[in-house]
Amino acid sequence: MNNYTKIILKSGKEKSIQRFHPWVFSGAIEAVTKELNNGDIVEVYDSKKQYLATGHYQDEGSIAVRIFSFEKREINEDFWKEKLQKAIYLRETIGLLGSQNTNALRLIHGEGDGIPGLIIDYYNGNTVIQFHAYGMFLLKDTFVKLLIELLGNSLKTVYDKSGNTLSGNYEHANEFLYQNTNSEIIVKEFDNQYYIDIIEGQKTGFFIDQRDNRKLLELFCKNKKVLNVFSYTGGFSVSALKGGANMVHSVDSSQKAIDLTNKNIELNFGQTEKHQAFAVDAFDFIDKMDEDYDVVVLDPPAFAKQLHLKEKGLKGYRNINQKVIQKMKKGSILFTFSCSQAISKDDFRTMIFSASALAGKELKILHQLSQGADHPINIYHPESEYLKGLVLYID
Ligand code: SAH
């Protein structure tokens, strides 16, 4: 049995771990048995020296330990294999891995899969890994080996895209860890097709978490004028046209995203006059907007990436929602989202309450949305429910 360094918590600080919350904050630590290095595997004990959990130590930020086991175990390749197998099994169970009409999915969702600090997305056999914790990064070779073993022939490439996700002083370049591809990756999502640029694109290349919400949008678009603000590569725009929209406008400040949006529209619908994309600032666009859209999608980037930015972030969401709601006509529909982890479902709904009151409009909530099932929410870690959305009817 390995002799892992022990971390002893201050009295009373064991409660959240006993309720399976996977984070230990640095202020909760009373003592350590050995000098710690970033990424070390550590065992966490309460003040009475009772074992609580095992995780990775991180010496930056306020989260000192990210827990991956609440059972005292040897942490070896078999341990990680079991974790990956469970995550893969879940994606098969929900009908995503192996599906005929969808092949873009999240394979590993950090805390949601009991593997804090690890994200793996799957794009038609191409996998993109993002390490958000140094301890997970140290296991890079193990994860590549296991992906090859567990995904078999369906695995085409493994790309490490942690250049911006590993904090601290690590010089880290993105690189292929298994095979290489220069060819364009095309995925299917409910039979809609999308080009994915895993190297130049944002995040791992696509916002897979919006899959079900894009599908839902289709139902609202027949013969409608649709505006997709913060459209990235046109996920919702493709859905809107699929749903029968007769006019779709996509707005994103990134020219690269807009170029790919146009390619994605053509890939699915050929040359069409029904779609127009604008590489402009969304706030300017909304200020000047005079078209009476029937359906608007508002999916901004995270305005509150950390807890201390929550109030400022909420103000940002309120302002932009208020402006949009003010301009929307009776009987129109708004799909509005926040992907900020620091903003809860209740915060988001209260913010929409204020935005609509300030806009002087009556609204009805038609749907309350979240992330897809391949981004599972760990019940003991409410923070893993990061995507919130509402479908609103302007009365
Ligand atoms: N709805 C998209 C994901 C949106 S991500 C999908 O389903 O794929 C947020 C997007 O906002 C990014 O593409 C980013 O380029 C864009 N963005 C950020 N700030 C912006 C701004 N001020 N104006 C317009 N777009 C912006």
Boltz pocket constraint, residues with backbone or C-beta under 6 A from the ligand:
constraints:
  - pocket:
      binder: B
      contacts: [[A, 202], [A, 206], [A, 207], [A, 210], [A, 229], [A, 230], [A, 231], [A, 232], [A, 233], [A, 234], [A, 235], [A, 236], [A, 251], [A, 252], [A, 253], [A, 254], [A, 257], [A, 280], [A, 281], [A, 282], [A, 283], [A, 299], [A, 300], [A, 301]]
      max_distance: 6.0
